[in-house]
Amino acid sequence: LKHISNDTVDDVLFILVDQLNRGKRCIEEDNQRIDLAVLNLRAGKKAMSLATFLGAASYLKAGINLLCDGHWERYYDLSLQLYSSYAEAEFCNGHFQEVGRATG
């Protein structure tokens, strides 16, 4: 991914993130988990812009699940974006209890 342009990544973002999420159990290093969380955030935001809120919620939840212990201190901006975007997607899906859990 380091050698691929952002435009190329955007063209295949959903396929790329879906495949990486399938192998996330094999990722042990925190920096790789954070990189994948960032990709899930990008995919979630792209899905939101396309009004596919169920898909967006799925990507954003996957990103949240990749965050390591102490993520609020170490990755505050990423954590805030993931949680707030997830709450917004779930609100659009009508899953208000999940919004409460994400923001509580």
KADA-V411447 format. One record per backbone hydrogen bond with DSSP energy under -0.5 kcal/mol. NH is the residue of the N-H (numbers start at 1). CO is the residue of the C=O. E is the energy in kcal/mol with one decimal. If there is no record, write none. Layout:
nh=[NH;NH]
co=[CO;CO]
e=[E;E]
This chain:
nh=[4;9;10;11;12;12;13;16;17;18;19;20;21;22;23;23;24;26;27;28;33;34;35;36;37;38;39;40;41;42;43;44;45;46;47;48;49;50;51;52;53;56;57;58;59;60;61;62;63;64;65;66;66;67;67;71;73;74;75;79;80;81;82;83;84;85;86;87;88;89;90;91;92;93;94;94;95;96;99;100;101;102;103;104]
co=[1;5;6;7;8;9;10;12;13;14;15;16;17;18;19;20;21;23;24;26;29;30;31;32;33;34;35;36;37;38;39;40;41;42;43;44;45;46;48;47;51;52;53;54;55;56;57;58;59;60;61;62;63;63;64;68;70;70;71;75;76;77;78;79;80;81;82;83;84;85;86;87;88;89;90;91;90;94;95;96;97;98;99;100]
e=[-1.3;-2.2;-2.6;-1.5;-1.1;-0.7;-0.8;-2.9;-2.8;-2.4;-2.1;-2.4;-2.7;-1.4;-0.9;-0.6;-1.2;-1.9;-1.3;-0.7;-1.9;-2.5;-2.0;-2.0;-2.1;-2.4;-1.9;-2.3;-2.1;-2.3;-2.6;-2.8;-2.7;-2.3;-2.6;-2.3;-2.1;-1.0;-1.7;-2.7;-0.8;-2.3;-2.5;-1.8;-2.4;-2.6;-2.5;-2.1;-2.2;-2.2;-2.5;-0.9;-0.6;-0.6;-1.3;-1.3;-0.7;-2.2;-3.0;-2.7;-3.0;-2.4;-2.6;-2.6;-2.6;-2.2;-2.4;-2.4;-2.1;-2.5;-2.6;-2.1;-2.2;-1.5;-0.6;-1.2;-2.6;-1.2;-1.4;-1.9;-1.9;-2.4;-1.9;-1.4]
